[in-house]
Amino acid sequence: MSKREFNNHLNDLTTKEWLKFQKSWFVHNPPPRKDDVLRHPAKYPETMAQEFIEFFTKQDGVVLDPMVGTGSTIVGAMRASRHCYGIELNPGYAEVARDVILRERENLGDSADHLTTEVIHGDAAEIGEIVAKYEIPPIDYVITSPPYWDMLHAKGAETQNKRRQDEGLDVVYSEDPNDLGNIADYGKFLERLTRIYIGLKPFLKPKAYLTIIVKNVKKGGKIYPLAWDLGKRLDEVYTLKDEKIWCQDNIRLFPYGMGNAWVSNTFHHYCLQFRNE
């Protein structure tokens, strides 16, 4: 009996590569950050973005990151030979991202010549105007990581903030009132973030996936279930298909609450997978 042909409508992976990605958790320790992107206080790794992009799109697909920061998603997309658009509210980070992408083009050489990459300084809440102005084509895939509420302003961040300030690095994303990381009220933050992701829907292709990389947040002695709240709210508009747990095992342990109360060292993120159905 002949082996059934593998008809892959989602990506360009082999059956072995497909199966490996289906594992519900993974360990990914980001490579060291280069000097220019150290300025950003919460960058996620382009190496990981590339793995997700290669699973959820085919070659020459169109990827969008509505909160692109210093360009990790676009670099990952270029390495996977996908077109990519990124929106960034902070003009300084947008400029860093453009420099990073220019260097990546030089590294990739001729293989990247046909790729469209665009870093757009703007507010993702105005996605309709941005799509029209920059003539962004229908989107095959969205991958992004939002601010984890206002945790960069949190009391527990003082030690890290002092170190970053001493090194001339940013301790918050910006002073812009439109920056979600500056919203102190959790309900308002969640509402505005949800609206941004819902606003992407008209521009996604049918059955396109959206991956949101996010943590639940500890603040004031309790957990705010940001990942779970996003999953519940966005499932009313998209279909929440699954999750992958991203673990890091190279982070220093701290004795939070030792001898007093249970406070974990949180080394995992939720990679929530939604589909536009």
JOZI-V906438 format. One record per residue. N is the residue number from 1. RES is the residue in one letter. SS is DSSP state (2 for helix, 1 for strand, 0 for the rest). PHI is phi as a letter, one per 30 degrees, with the letter a starting at -180 (999 if undefined). D_FIRST is the distance of its C-alpha to the first C-alpha in Angstrom with 1 decimal. Layout:
n=N res=RES ss=SS phi=PHI d_first=D_FIRST
n=N res=RES ss=SS phi=PHI d_first=D_FIRST
//
This chain:
n=1 res=M ss=0 phi=999 d_first=0.0
n=2 res=S ss=0 phi=d d_first=3.8
n=3 res=K ss=0 phi=d d_first=6.6
n=4 res=R ss=0 phi=d d_first=9.0
n=5 res=E ss=0 phi=d d_first=12.2
n=6 res=F ss=0 phi=d d_first=15.2
n=7 res=N ss=0 phi=c d_first=17.9
n=8 res=N ss=0 phi=c d_first=21.1
n=9 res=H ss=0 phi=c d_first=24.1
n=10 res=L ss=0 phi=c d_first=26.5
n=11 res=N ss=0 phi=b d_first=26.7
n=12 res=D ss=0 phi=c d_first=25.6
n=13 res=L ss=0 phi=d d_first=24.3
n=14 res=T ss=0 phi=d d_first=21.1
n=15 res=T ss=2 phi=d d_first=19.0
n=16 res=K ss=2 phi=d d_first=21.0
n=17 res=E ss=2 phi=d d_first=24.3
n=18 res=W ss=2 phi=e d_first=23.6
n=19 res=L ss=2 phi=d d_first=23.0
n=20 res=K ss=2 phi=d d_first=26.1
n=21 res=F ss=2 phi=d d_first=28.3
n=22 res=Q ss=0 phi=d d_first=27.4
n=23 res=K ss=0 phi=e d_first=29.5
n=24 res=S ss=0 phi=d d_first=32.5
n=25 res=W ss=1 phi=b d_first=35.1
n=26 res=F ss=1 phi=a d_first=35.8
n=27 res=V ss=1 phi=c d_first=38.7
n=28 res=H ss=0 phi=b d_first=40.1
n=29 res=N ss=0 phi=c d_first=43.5
n=30 res=P ss=0 phi=e d_first=44.8
n=31 res=P ss=0 phi=d d_first=46.0
n=32 res=P ss=0 phi=e d_first=49.8
n=33 res=R ss=0 phi=d d_first=51.3
n=34 res=K ss=0 phi=d d_first=53.2
n=35 res=D ss=2 phi=e d_first=56.9
n=36 res=D ss=2 phi=d d_first=56.8
n=37 res=V ss=2 phi=d d_first=54.3
n=38 res=L ss=2 phi=d d_first=56.1
n=39 res=R ss=2 phi=e d_first=58.5
n=40 res=H ss=0 phi=d d_first=56.0
n=41 res=P ss=0 phi=d d_first=56.2
n=42 res=A ss=0 phi=a d_first=52.6
n=43 res=K ss=0 phi=d d_first=50.1
n=44 res=Y ss=0 phi=c d_first=46.4
n=45 res=P ss=0 phi=d d_first=44.2
n=46 res=E ss=2 phi=d d_first=42.7
n=47 res=T ss=2 phi=d d_first=40.0
n=48 res=M ss=2 phi=d d_first=38.8
n=49 res=A ss=2 phi=e d_first=39.2
n=50 res=Q ss=2 phi=d d_first=36.9
n=51 res=E ss=2 phi=d d_first=34.0
n=52 res=F ss=2 phi=d d_first=34.4
n=53 res=I ss=2 phi=d d_first=34.8
n=54 res=E ss=2 phi=d d_first=31.6
n=55 res=F ss=2 phi=d d_first=29.6
n=56 res=F ss=2 phi=c d_first=31.3
n=57 res=T ss=0 phi=b d_first=31.6
n=58 res=K ss=0 phi=c d_first=30.1
n=59 res=Q ss=0 phi=e d_first=32.1
n=60 res=D ss=0 phi=i d_first=35.4
n=61 res=G ss=0 phi=d d_first=35.4
n=62 res=V ss=1 phi=c d_first=38.8
n=63 res=V ss=1 phi=c d_first=39.9
n=64 res=L ss=1 phi=b d_first=43.1
n=65 res=D ss=1 phi=b d_first=45.1
n=66 res=P ss=0 phi=d d_first=48.2
n=67 res=M ss=0 phi=b d_first=49.9
n=68 res=V ss=0 phi=d d_first=49.0
n=69 res=G ss=0 phi=h d_first=51.8
n=70 res=T ss=0 phi=c d_first=51.8
n=71 res=G ss=0 phi=j d_first=48.5
n=72 res=S ss=2 phi=e d_first=45.8
n=73 res=T ss=2 phi=d d_first=43.3
n=74 res=I ss=2 phi=d d_first=44.1
n=75 res=V ss=2 phi=d d_first=43.7
n=76 res=G ss=2 phi=d d_first=40.3
n=77 res=A ss=2 phi=d d_first=39.3
n=78 res=M ss=2 phi=d d_first=40.6
n=79 res=R ss=2 phi=d d_first=38.7
n=80 res=A ss=0 phi=c d_first=35.5
n=81 res=S ss=0 phi=i d_first=36.6
n=82 res=R ss=0 phi=b d_first=37.4
n=83 res=H ss=1 phi=d d_first=40.6
n=84 res=C ss=1 phi=a d_first=42.8
n=85 res=Y ss=1 phi=b d_first=46.0
n=86 res=G ss=1 phi=b d_first=48.1
n=87 res=I ss=1 phi=c d_first=51.1
n=88 res=E ss=1 phi=b d_first=53.8
n=89 res=L ss=0 phi=d d_first=57.1
n=90 res=N ss=0 phi=d d_first=58.8
n=91 res=P ss=2 phi=d d_first=60.0
n=92 res=G ss=2 phi=d d_first=60.3
n=93 res=Y ss=2 phi=d d_first=56.6
n=94 res=A ss=2 phi=d d_first=55.6
n=95 res=E ss=2 phi=d d_first=57.5
n=96 res=V ss=2 phi=e d_first=56.0
n=97 res=A ss=2 phi=e d_first=52.5
n=98 res=R ss=2 phi=d d_first=53.3
n=99 res=D ss=2 phi=d d_first=54.5
n=100 res=V ss=2 phi=d d_first=51.4
n=101 res=I ss=2 phi=d d_first=49.2
n=102 res=L ss=2 phi=d d_first=51.3
n=103 res=R ss=2 phi=d d_first=50.8
n=104 res=E ss=2 phi=d d_first=47.1
n=105 res=R ss=2 phi=d d_first=47.0
n=106 res=E ss=2 phi=d d_first=48.9
n=107 res=N ss=2 phi=d d_first=46.5
n=108 res=L ss=2 phi=d d_first=43.4
n=109 res=G ss=2 phi=i d_first=45.1
n=110 res=D ss=2 phi=d d_first=43.7
n=111 res=S ss=2 phi=d d_first=40.4
n=112 res=A ss=2 phi=c d_first=42.3
n=113 res=D ss=0 phi=d d_first=44.5
n=114 res=H ss=0 phi=d d_first=42.5
n=115 res=L ss=0 phi=d d_first=42.3
n=116 res=T ss=0 phi=d d_first=44.7
n=117 res=T ss=1 phi=b d_first=46.3
n=118 res=E ss=1 phi=b d_first=49.2
n=119 res=V ss=1 phi=c d_first=51.4
n=120 res=I ss=1 phi=c d_first=53.4
n=121 res=H ss=1 phi=d d_first=56.5
n=122 res=G ss=0 phi=a d_first=56.7
n=123 res=D ss=0 phi=c d_first=56.2
n=124 res=A ss=2 phi=d d_first=52.7
n=125 res=A ss=2 phi=d d_first=54.6
n=126 res=E ss=2 phi=c d_first=55.4
n=127 res=I ss=2 phi=e d_first=51.8
n=128 res=G ss=2 phi=e d_first=52.4
n=129 res=E ss=2 phi=d d_first=55.3
n=130 res=I ss=2 phi=d d_first=53.4
n=131 res=V ss=2 phi=d d_first=50.3
n=132 res=A ss=2 phi=d d_first=52.7
n=133 res=K ss=2 phi=d d_first=54.9
n=134 res=Y ss=2 phi=c d_first=52.1
n=135 res=E ss=0 phi=h d_first=49.8
n=136 res=I ss=0 phi=d d_first=46.8
n=137 res=P ss=0 phi=d d_first=43.7
n=138 res=P ss=0 phi=e d_first=41.3
n=139 res=I ss=1 phi=c d_first=40.0
n=140 res=D ss=1 phi=d d_first=36.4
n=141 res=Y ss=1 phi=a d_first=37.2
n=142 res=V ss=1 phi=c d_first=40.3
n=143 res=I ss=1 phi=b d_first=40.7
n=144 res=T ss=1 phi=a d_first=44.2
n=145 res=S ss=0 phi=b d_first=46.3
n=146 res=P ss=0 phi=d d_first=49.6
n=147 res=P ss=0 phi=e d_first=52.8
n=148 res=Y ss=0 phi=d d_first=52.7
n=149 res=W ss=0 phi=h d_first=55.7
n=150 res=D ss=0 phi=c d_first=59.0
n=151 res=M ss=2 phi=d d_first=58.2
n=152 res=L ss=2 phi=d d_first=59.5
n=153 res=H ss=2 phi=c d_first=62.9
n=154 res=A ss=0 phi=d d_first=62.5
n=155 res=K ss=2 phi=e d_first=65.1
n=156 res=G ss=2 phi=d d_first=62.7
n=157 res=A ss=2 phi=c d_first=61.9
n=158 res=E ss=2 phi=e d_first=65.5
n=159 res=T ss=2 phi=d d_first=64.8
n=160 res=Q ss=2 phi=d d_first=61.9
n=161 res=N ss=2 phi=d d_first=63.8
n=162 res=K ss=2 phi=d d_first=66.8
n=163 res=R ss=2 phi=d d_first=64.8
n=164 res=R ss=2 phi=d d_first=63.1
n=165 res=Q ss=2 phi=d d_first=66.5
n=166 res=D ss=2 phi=d d_first=68.0
n=167 res=E ss=0 phi=c d_first=65.4
n=168 res=G ss=0 phi=i d_first=66.0
n=169 res=L ss=0 phi=c d_first=62.6
n=170 res=D ss=0 phi=d d_first=62.0
n=171 res=V ss=0 phi=c d_first=62.0
n=172 res=V ss=0 phi=b d_first=61.0
n=173 res=Y ss=0 phi=d d_first=59.0
n=174 res=S ss=0 phi=a d_first=62.1
n=175 res=E ss=0 phi=c d_first=65.3
n=176 res=D ss=0 phi=d d_first=64.0
n=177 res=P ss=0 phi=d d_first=64.5
n=178 res=N ss=0 phi=d d_first=61.3
n=179 res=D ss=0 phi=d d_first=59.4
n=180 res=L ss=2 phi=d d_first=57.4
n=181 res=G ss=2 phi=d d_first=58.1
n=182 res=N ss=2 phi=c d_first=61.8
n=183 res=I ss=0 phi=d d_first=61.5
n=184 res=A ss=0 phi=d d_first=63.1
n=185 res=D ss=0 phi=d d_first=62.2
n=186 res=Y ss=2 phi=d d_first=58.6
n=187 res=G ss=2 phi=d d_first=58.4
n=188 res=K ss=2 phi=d d_first=59.5
n=189 res=F ss=2 phi=e d_first=57.1
n=190 res=L ss=2 phi=d d_first=54.1
n=191 res=E ss=2 phi=d d_first=55.1
n=192 res=R ss=2 phi=d d_first=55.5
n=193 res=L ss=2 phi=d d_first=52.3
n=194 res=T ss=2 phi=d d_first=50.4
n=195 res=R ss=2 phi=d d_first=52.0
n=196 res=I ss=2 phi=d d_first=50.9
n=197 res=Y ss=2 phi=d d_first=47.2
n=198 res=I ss=2 phi=d d_first=47.5
n=199 res=G ss=2 phi=d d_first=49.2
n=200 res=L ss=0 phi=d d_first=46.1
n=201 res=K ss=2 phi=e d_first=44.1
n=202 res=P ss=2 phi=d d_first=45.2
n=203 res=F ss=2 phi=c d_first=44.1
n=204 res=L ss=1 phi=c d_first=40.6
n=205 res=K ss=1 phi=d d_first=37.7
n=206 res=P ss=1 phi=e d_first=35.9
n=207 res=K ss=1 phi=i d_first=33.5
n=208 res=A ss=1 phi=d d_first=35.0
n=209 res=Y ss=1 phi=c d_first=35.3
n=210 res=L ss=1 phi=b d_first=38.6
n=211 res=T ss=1 phi=c d_first=38.9
n=212 res=I ss=1 phi=c d_first=42.2
n=213 res=I ss=1 phi=c d_first=43.0
n=214 res=V ss=1 phi=a d_first=45.9
n=215 res=K ss=0 phi=c d_first=47.6
n=216 res=N ss=0 phi=d d_first=49.6
n=217 res=V ss=1 phi=c d_first=53.2
n=218 res=K ss=1 phi=c d_first=55.9
n=219 res=K ss=1 phi=a d_first=59.4
n=220 res=G ss=0 phi=i d_first=62.6
n=221 res=G ss=0 phi=i d_first=61.2
n=222 res=K ss=1 phi=b d_first=58.3
n=223 res=I ss=1 phi=c d_first=54.8
n=224 res=Y ss=1 phi=c d_first=54.3
n=225 res=P ss=0 phi=d d_first=50.6
n=226 res=L ss=2 phi=e d_first=50.0
n=227 res=A ss=2 phi=d d_first=46.2
n=228 res=W ss=2 phi=d d_first=46.0
n=229 res=D ss=2 phi=d d_first=48.7
n=230 res=L ss=2 phi=d d_first=46.9
n=231 res=G ss=2 phi=e d_first=43.6
n=232 res=K ss=2 phi=d d_first=45.4
n=233 res=R ss=2 phi=d d_first=47.4
n=234 res=L ss=2 phi=d d_first=44.8
n=235 res=D ss=0 phi=d d_first=42.3
n=236 res=E ss=0 phi=d d_first=44.7
n=237 res=V ss=0 phi=c d_first=43.9
n=238 res=Y ss=0 phi=c d_first=40.4
n=239 res=T ss=1 phi=c d_first=37.6
n=240 res=L ss=1 phi=d d_first=37.7
n=241 res=K ss=1 phi=c d_first=34.0
n=242 res=D ss=1 phi=a d_first=34.2
n=243 res=E ss=1 phi=b d_first=36.1
n=244 res=K ss=1 phi=b d_first=35.7
n=245 res=I ss=1 phi=c d_first=38.5
n=246 res=W ss=1 phi=c d_first=39.9
n=247 res=C ss=1 phi=c d_first=41.7
n=248 res=Q ss=0 phi=c d_first=44.2
n=249 res=D ss=0 phi=b d_first=45.3
n=250 res=N ss=0 phi=b d_first=47.9
n=251 res=I ss=0 phi=c d_first=50.7
n=252 res=R ss=0 phi=d d_first=54.0
n=253 res=L ss=0 phi=d d_first=54.7
n=254 res=F ss=0 phi=b d_first=57.9
n=255 res=P ss=0 phi=d d_first=59.7
n=256 res=Y ss=0 phi=d d_first=59.9
n=257 res=G ss=0 phi=i d_first=61.9
n=258 res=M ss=0 phi=e d_first=62.0
n=259 res=G ss=0 phi=i d_first=64.2
n=260 res=N ss=0 phi=b d_first=64.5
n=261 res=A ss=0 phi=a d_first=61.4
n=262 res=W ss=0 phi=d d_first=57.6
n=263 res=V ss=0 phi=b d_first=56.7
n=264 res=S ss=0 phi=d d_first=53.3
n=265 res=N ss=0 phi=d d_first=52.5
n=266 res=T ss=0 phi=c d_first=49.9
n=267 res=F ss=0 phi=c d_first=47.3
n=268 res=H ss=1 phi=b d_first=44.5
n=269 res=H ss=1 phi=b d_first=43.9
n=270 res=Y ss=1 phi=c d_first=41.7
n=271 res=C ss=1 phi=c d_first=39.3
n=272 res=L ss=1 phi=d d_first=39.1
n=273 res=Q ss=1 phi=c d_first=36.3
n=274 res=F ss=1 phi=c d_first=37.3
n=275 res=R ss=1 phi=b d_first=35.7
n=276 res=N ss=0 phi=d d_first=37.6
n=277 res=E ss=0 phi=c d_first=36.4
//
